[in-house]
Amino acid sequence: MSSSTGIDVILTHGSDRHKVLVVAQEPNDEPTLQDLALAAEKITGVAIGSQKLIYKGKSLKEMEEKMLTVGIKNGCKIMLIGKKCSPEEDAELKKLKDFEKSVEQLEGKLEEVKKELSGIQKGFLSKNLQAEALGKLDKRVKTSMEQFMNILEQVDSLNVPENFSDLRQKRKGLVKRIQILLAMCDTAEGNIGQEMDKLRCQNLALSK
């Protein structure tokens, strides 16, 4: 397809304005939204997967649609939202995702501890087995706390420059989540301690 049959659009990305000629990948075909996205990627460096293209206030999502079908003609303005690819930020984001998975697994273990503790509090476990069970739960909570603290330190040490706004936001969210989980560990540890004290008092009363 010759460039003369392409569609000229004005692409705005942040404070930048680009005049873009969009041509179809297939000869003798009309340009599609996918062709527009490819042209936008080439000129701005924003990967297609990170793009949000907006025309007349509406997000363009059906990539196989022809540009003319959705009303995009020569001189139309398209807004692009999205960030350029950054290998450094991607590498740090991958580390953060790994930390998120670890936190998720630890959160699951903490939920198990809370359920088992609730069972003991409701009297589902015979008295002679409670002391050993509580001791094990206490150990599991302390181990979880250590692991959460370790992850928190590693998350804090991530390299996050000012311009990595997405990464900064995600790290802030993960730090907050870990802090909430650490508070839950504290509560669980306190509740286990109370149950242990009750048992000691009961055993003392029985031995008298």
Secondary structure, DSSP 4 states (H G I P E B T S, - for coil): --GGGSEEEEEEETTEEEEEEE--SSTT---BHHHHHHHHHHHH---GGG-EEEETTEE---TTSBTTTTT--TTEEEEEE-----HHHHHHHHHHHHHHHHHHHHHHHHHHHHHHHHHHHTT-S-HHHHHHHHHHHHHHHHHHHHHHHHHHHHHHTS---TT-HHHHHHHHHHHHHHHHHHHHHHHHHHHHHHHHHHHHHHHHHHH-
